[in-house]
Amino acid sequence: MKTNRNRIFLLAALASLAQPALAAPPKQAGKSPVKVFILAGQSNMEGQAVVDLTGKDYNEGRGTLATLIKDPAKGATFKHLMGADGKWAVRDDVWVRYQREKAPLLAGPLACGFSVYGDPHHFGAELQFGHVMGEALANQVLLIKTAWGGKSLDVDFRPPGSGGTVGPYYTLMISQIQDALANLKTDFPGYDGRGYELAGFAWWHGWNDFCDAKMVTAYEKNMANFINDVRKDLKAPKLPVVIGEMTGPWLKDAKDLPPAAVSVRKAQEDAASKPGLKGSVLFVETRDFVRKPEDSPHPGHGHHEFGNAETYFLVGDAMAKGMLKLLPK
């Protein structure tokens, strides 16, 4: 009997050695509460920057992140985005959640790939925004992206305070934010369950409204109402808000900048200075970040800033640094 028992123990031990070791459950890398930042807007916020694609369809890789990081004059700016192993960095103290329209949810640690395309070859403003926040804050950071291409503030994102029919994408945006907050443990198994704080809201938008004269006229009022309504619906009356300036295809010294684009940019800036908003809302200039089409992956996509990785990196950087100015010390 003793021999049989020993044999059983031996077989069990051998079987356990044959089994792969179970991976340790993930742990939250930063402190609680989780600092939550919302990144909202239209197709530029969806993420159109190219990471590493090349060939004729991508202008032989000009203006991609992979090309920029090898540039002797610019590479140092982007070096933190690549690890010592030559792979793109993954930051576990910053999480990203992006529910694309009619496509699977993207959720995980910050890295390239949280764009509308759902592949590792594109990114948006969230990449550098997240790196800046991760460096500045000891807390775990969560970025919730709510962005859809071709959507106006006057109709699609129309806030309740502007009257008329509330924009379906305003409603969807609020719903997605609430859903993300309710499912932290599901989407991020490392979440320690010790709470979160709505820390800021970043808005990068403007193209569709600039194309319609009536929408241009209403932009400042809609922007102010939008901020007030977001704060009300999220029960965050002092939520810091950064408005990223509308970009587009116009270079720093552009002489063909349409009056409507000038008006939308001014409306964005003026909205940030309105009574009740000034001091907790910041307008951030981004116009100088647009690069030449011939130096970019998509020379014909001016509405997407030509897909230039430097543009999206700098926009995310400026918006994050603007946000830090608004956060409580």
C-alpha positions as CSV (number, residue, x, y, z in Angstrom):
1,M,0.0,0.0,0.0
2,K,2.9,2.3,0.9
3,T,4.6,1.6,-2.4
4,N,1.4,2.4,-4.4
5,R,0.9,5.6,-2.4
6,N,4.5,6.7,-3.1
7,R,4.0,5.9,-6.8
8,I,0.9,8.1,-6.9
9,F,2.8,11.0,-5.2
10,L,5.6,10.6,-7.7
11,L,3.3,10.6,-10.7
12,A,1.5,13.7,-9.4
13,A,4.8,15.5,-8.9
14,L,5.9,14.6,-12.4
15,A,2.6,15.8,-13.8
16,S,2.8,19.1,-12.1
17,L,6.3,19.7,-13.5
18,A,4.9,19.0,-17.0
19,Q,2.3,21.8,-16.6
20,P,3.3,25.3,-17.6
21,A,3.6,27.7,-14.6
22,L,0.5,29.9,-14.2
23,A,1.2,33.5,-15.0
24,A,1.0,35.8,-12.0
25,P,-2.2,38.0,-12.0
26,P,-1.5,41.5,-13.2
27,K,-1.0,44.2,-10.6
28,Q,-1.8,47.9,-10.8
29,A,1.4,49.7,-11.5
30,G,0.5,53.1,-10.2
31,K,-1.2,54.3,-7.0
32,S,-4.9,54.7,-6.4
33,P,-7.2,56.5,-7.1
34,V,-6.8,55.9,-10.8
35,K,-6.6,59.3,-12.5
36,V,-9.0,59.3,-15.5
37,F,-8.6,61.5,-18.5
38,I,-11.1,61.6,-21.4
39,L,-9.8,62.3,-24.9
40,A,-12.6,63.3,-27.2
41,G,-13.1,64.6,-30.7
42,Q,-13.3,63.5,-34.3
43,S,-11.0,61.7,-36.8
44,N,-7.8,63.3,-35.7
45,M,-8.4,62.2,-32.1
46,E,-9.2,58.7,-33.4
47,G,-5.6,58.5,-34.4
48,Q,-4.2,58.8,-37.9
49,A,-0.4,59.0,-37.2
50,V,1.7,56.3,-38.9
51,V,4.1,54.2,-36.8
52,D,6.2,52.2,-39.2
53,L,4.5,51.6,-42.5
54,T,6.5,52.3,-45.7
55,G,6.3,51.9,-49.5
56,K,4.6,54.1,-52.0
57,D,1.3,54.1,-50.2
58,Y,3.1,55.7,-47.2
59,N,5.4,58.0,-49.1
60,E,8.3,55.6,-48.4
61,G,7.9,56.1,-44.7
62,R,8.5,59.8,-44.5
63,G,7.2,61.3,-41.3
64,T,6.5,58.0,-39.6
65,L,7.5,57.4,-36.0
66,A,10.1,54.8,-37.1
67,T,11.7,57.3,-39.4
68,L,11.6,60.2,-36.9
69,I,13.2,58.2,-34.1
70,K,16.2,57.5,-36.4
71,D,16.6,61.1,-37.4
72,P,19.8,62.6,-35.9
73,A,18.2,66.0,-35.4
74,K,14.9,64.8,-34.0
75,G,15.4,61.3,-32.7
76,A,16.1,62.2,-29.1
77,T,12.6,63.7,-28.7
78,F,11.1,60.3,-29.4
79,K,13.6,57.9,-27.7
80,H,11.4,57.2,-24.7
81,L,8.9,55.5,-27.1
82,M,11.3,52.6,-27.8
83,G,12.7,50.2,-25.3
84,A,16.3,49.0,-25.1
85,D,15.3,45.9,-26.9
86,G,14.4,47.9,-30.0
87,K,10.6,47.3,-29.6
88,W,8.0,50.0,-29.1
89,A,7.6,50.8,-25.4
90,V,4.6,49.6,-23.4
91,R,3.7,51.6,-20.3
92,D,1.8,49.7,-17.7
93,D,1.2,52.6,-15.3
94,V,-1.0,54.1,-18.0
95,W,-4.1,52.3,-19.4
96,V,-6.1,53.1,-22.5
97,R,-9.7,52.2,-23.3
98,Y,-11.1,53.0,-26.8
99,Q,-14.4,51.7,-27.9
100,R,-14.4,52.1,-31.7
101,E,-17.6,52.3,-33.7
102,K,-18.7,48.9,-34.9
103,A,-15.4,47.4,-34.0
104,P,-13.9,45.5,-31.0
105,L,-12.9,47.3,-27.9
106,L,-9.3,48.3,-27.5
107,A,-8.1,48.2,-23.8
108,G,-4.7,47.7,-22.3
109,P,-1.4,49.3,-21.3
110,L,-0.3,52.4,-23.2
111,A,1.4,51.6,-26.5
112,C,1.2,52.2,-30.2
113,G,-2.0,50.9,-31.7
114,F,-4.9,52.6,-29.9
115,S,-6.2,54.1,-33.1
116,V,-9.3,53.6,-35.2
117,Y,-7.5,51.0,-37.3
118,G,-6.9,48.7,-34.4
119,D,-3.4,47.7,-35.5
120,P,0.1,48.4,-34.1
121,H,0.9,50.7,-37.0
122,H,-1.0,53.8,-36.0
123,F,-1.5,56.0,-33.0
124,G,-3.1,59.3,-31.9
125,A,-2.6,62.1,-29.4
126,E,-3.1,59.6,-26.6
127,L,0.4,58.1,-27.0
128,Q,2.5,61.1,-25.8
129,F,-0.4,62.5,-23.7
130,G,-0.2,59.2,-21.7
131,H,3.6,59.3,-21.4
132,V,3.6,62.9,-20.1
133,M,0.9,62.0,-17.5
134,G,2.7,58.8,-16.5
135,E,5.8,60.7,-15.8
136,A,4.1,63.4,-13.9
137,L,1.7,61.4,-11.7
138,A,2.4,58.7,-9.2
139,N,-1.2,57.4,-9.7
140,Q,-2.3,54.9,-12.2
141,V,-3.6,56.7,-15.2
142,L,-6.5,55.7,-17.5
143,L,-7.2,57.4,-20.8
144,I,-10.7,56.9,-22.2
145,K,-10.9,57.8,-25.9
146,T,-14.3,58.7,-27.3
147,A,-13.8,59.8,-30.9
148,W,-15.6,59.4,-34.2
149,G,-14.6,60.7,-37.6
150,G,-16.6,63.4,-39.4
151,K,-18.7,64.6,-36.5
152,S,-19.7,68.2,-35.8
153,L,-20.1,69.9,-32.5
154,D,-23.2,71.7,-33.7
155,V,-25.1,68.5,-34.6
156,D,-23.4,65.2,-33.8
157,F,-21.9,66.3,-30.4
158,R,-24.5,68.9,-29.8
159,P,-24.8,69.5,-26.0
160,P,-28.1,69.7,-24.2
161,G,-27.4,73.3,-23.3
162,S,-27.5,74.4,-26.9
163,G,-31.2,73.5,-27.3
164,G,-32.7,71.4,-30.0
165,T,-31.9,67.7,-30.5
166,V,-29.1,66.5,-28.3
167,G,-26.3,65.1,-30.5
168,P,-26.3,61.3,-30.7
169,Y,-22.5,61.3,-30.3
170,Y,-22.7,63.5,-27.2
171,T,-25.0,60.9,-25.7
172,L,-22.8,58.1,-26.8
173,M,-19.7,59.8,-25.5
174,I,-21.2,60.1,-22.0
175,S,-22.5,56.6,-22.1
176,Q,-19.0,55.2,-23.1
177,I,-17.3,57.1,-20.3
178,Q,-19.8,55.8,-17.7
179,D,-19.5,52.3,-19.1
180,A,-15.7,52.5,-18.9
181,L,-15.8,53.6,-15.3
182,A,-18.3,50.8,-14.4
183,N,-16.1,48.1,-15.9
184,L,-12.6,49.0,-14.7
185,K,-12.0,45.6,-13.2
186,T,-13.2,43.8,-16.3
187,D,-11.2,45.8,-18.8
188,F,-8.1,46.1,-16.6
189,P,-7.7,43.0,-14.4
190,G,-4.9,44.7,-12.5
191,Y,-7.2,47.4,-11.1
192,D,-7.0,47.2,-7.3
193,G,-10.6,48.3,-6.8
194,R,-9.6,51.4,-4.7
195,G,-11.4,54.0,-6.7
196,Y,-10.9,56.5,-9.5
197,E,-11.0,60.2,-10.0
198,L,-12.2,62.1,-13.1
199,A,-9.1,64.2,-13.6
200,G,-9.4,65.9,-16.9
201,F,-11.0,66.2,-20.4
202,A,-9.1,66.9,-23.6
203,W,-10.9,68.0,-26.8
204,W,-9.4,68.0,-30.3
205,H,-11.9,68.9,-33.0
206,G,-13.1,71.5,-35.4
207,W,-13.0,70.3,-39.0
208,N,-16.7,69.5,-39.7
209,D,-17.9,72.8,-38.1
210,F,-15.4,74.9,-40.1
211,C,-17.0,73.6,-43.3
212,D,-20.4,75.2,-42.5
213,A,-20.9,78.9,-41.9
214,K,-23.7,78.5,-39.5
215,M,-21.7,76.0,-37.4
216,V,-18.8,78.4,-37.4
217,T,-20.9,81.1,-35.9
218,A,-22.3,78.8,-33.2
219,Y,-19.0,77.1,-32.3
220,E,-18.0,79.3,-29.3
221,K,-21.5,79.0,-27.7
222,N,-21.6,75.3,-28.4
223,M,-18.1,74.7,-27.0
224,A,-19.0,76.5,-23.7
225,N,-22.3,74.6,-23.4
226,F,-20.5,71.4,-24.2
227,I,-18.0,71.8,-21.3
228,N,-20.7,72.8,-18.8
229,D,-22.9,69.9,-19.8
230,V,-20.1,67.3,-19.7
231,R,-19.3,68.5,-16.2
232,K,-22.9,68.2,-15.2
233,D,-23.5,64.8,-16.8
234,L,-20.3,63.3,-15.3
235,K,-21.0,65.0,-11.9
236,A,-17.6,66.7,-12.1
237,P,-18.3,70.4,-11.8
238,K,-14.7,71.4,-11.7
239,L,-13.4,69.0,-14.3
240,P,-10.3,70.6,-16.0
241,V,-10.7,70.9,-19.7
242,V,-8.0,71.4,-22.4
243,I,-9.1,72.5,-25.9
244,G,-6.6,71.5,-28.6
245,E,-6.6,74.0,-31.4
246,M,-8.1,72.9,-34.7
247,T,-5.2,71.9,-37.0
248,G,-5.7,70.7,-40.6
249,P,-3.4,71.0,-43.6
250,W,-2.1,74.6,-43.1
251,L,1.5,75.1,-42.3
252,K,3.0,77.6,-39.9
253,D,3.4,80.3,-42.5
254,A,0.2,79.4,-44.4
255,K,-1.2,82.1,-46.6
256,D,-4.2,80.1,-47.7
257,L,-5.8,79.7,-44.2
258,P,-9.6,80.0,-44.8
259,P,-11.4,82.7,-42.7
260,A,-13.7,80.0,-41.4
261,A,-10.7,78.1,-39.9
262,V,-9.5,81.3,-38.3
263,S,-13.0,81.8,-36.8
264,V,-13.2,78.3,-35.4
265,R,-9.8,78.6,-33.8
266,K,-10.8,82.0,-32.2
267,A,-14.1,80.5,-31.0
268,Q,-12.2,77.7,-29.3
269,E,-9.8,80.2,-27.6
270,D,-12.7,82.5,-26.6
271,A,-14.7,79.7,-25.2
272,A,-11.9,78.9,-22.8
273,S,-12.0,82.5,-21.5
274,K,-15.8,82.7,-20.8
275,P,-17.0,83.5,-17.3
276,G,-17.2,80.4,-15.3
277,L,-14.7,78.6,-17.5
278,K,-11.6,80.7,-17.4
279,G,-9.0,79.2,-15.1
280,S,-10.3,75.7,-15.4
281,V,-10.3,75.5,-19.2
282,L,-7.2,76.0,-21.3
283,F,-6.9,76.6,-25.0
284,V,-3.7,75.0,-26.4
285,E,-2.2,76.2,-29.7
286,T,-1.3,73.4,-32.1
287,R,-1.1,75.1,-35.5
288,D,2.7,75.1,-35.6
289,F,2.8,71.3,-35.3
290,V,1.6,70.6,-38.9
291,R,4.4,69.3,-41.1
292,K,4.8,69.6,-44.9
293,P,2.8,67.0,-46.9
294,E,5.9,65.9,-48.8
295,D,7.6,65.0,-45.5
296,S,4.6,63.0,-44.3
297,P,3.1,59.5,-44.9
298,H,-0.1,60.7,-46.5
299,P,0.6,63.9,-48.6
300,G,-3.0,64.0,-49.8
301,H,-4.7,63.7,-46.3
302,G,-4.5,67.3,-45.1
303,H,-7.7,66.8,-43.1
304,H,-5.7,64.2,-41.0
305,E,-2.6,66.4,-40.8
306,F,-1.0,64.1,-43.5
307,G,-0.7,61.3,-41.0
308,N,2.5,62.8,-39.7
309,A,3.7,61.2,-36.5
310,E,5.5,64.3,-35.2
311,T,2.3,66.3,-35.5
312,Y,0.3,63.8,-33.4
313,F,3.1,63.4,-30.9
314,L,3.4,67.2,-30.4
315,V,-0.4,67.7,-30.1
316,G,-0.5,65.0,-27.4
317,D,2.5,66.6,-25.7
318,A,1.0,70.1,-25.7
319,M,-2.4,69.0,-24.5
320,A,-0.9,67.0,-21.6
321,K,1.4,69.8,-20.5
322,G,-1.6,72.2,-20.7
323,M,-3.6,69.7,-18.6
324,L,-0.9,69.6,-15.9
325,K,-1.2,73.4,-15.5
326,L,-4.9,72.9,-14.6
327,L,-4.5,70.0,-12.2
328,P,-4.5,70.7,-8.4
329,K,-0.9,71.0,-7.1
